[in-house]
Amino acid sequence: MTRQALITGIGGREPKVDAGAFVAPTSSVVGDVTLHAGASVWYGAVLRGDVERITVGADSNVQDNCTLHADPGFPVAVGERVSIGHNAVVHGATVEDDCLIGMGATVLNGAVIGAGSLVAAQALVPQGMRVPPGSLVAGVPAKVKRELTEEERQGVTLNGTMYAALAEEHRGAVGGGL
């Protein structure tokens, strides 16, 4: 059985998916969602732009079972070369370029994750928190622990590069392009 991703408009809000993006079968892209070139949305992920805009930048990946949603006045903006780990939630927040949001982490309305930062697995970034660029953030509630090392920054970049290659492999196996 072949399954397709749900890519649909709602209430006059329509998705814009670049032809170079990968949207896996079983994922949902609904409403005002923009996926730029090289972006990938993995199995079971839900990007629901029914209330506010959601933007996923070039070469960013939204991994399996993630949820991206918003509240009025709190759109979701994901920069370029960002990895959002399995089961993470980004709700009404901004994630700047070259970040990694760890598996199961939650980032709430109005939070801004500065460029080059890493949010640890299971962290809860509270509403309105501003994370300085290049930071490691962890805990419930999340706190800035320290600056990332150069090795950690390279690991964040490597994760994104790996997902870009995987997206091409999966596109060949299951489709997912437009």
PyMOL commands that set and color helices and strands:
alter all, ss='L'
color gray80, all
select helices_A, chain A and resi 150-174
alter helices_A, ss='H'
color red, helices_A
select strands_A, chain A and resi 6-8+16-17+22-23+28-35+40-41+46-56+61-62+67-69+76-78+83-84+89-91+94-95+100-101+106-107+112-113+118-119+124-125+130-131+135-138+143-147
alter strands_A, ss='S'
color yellow, strands_A
deselect
rebuild
show_as cartoon
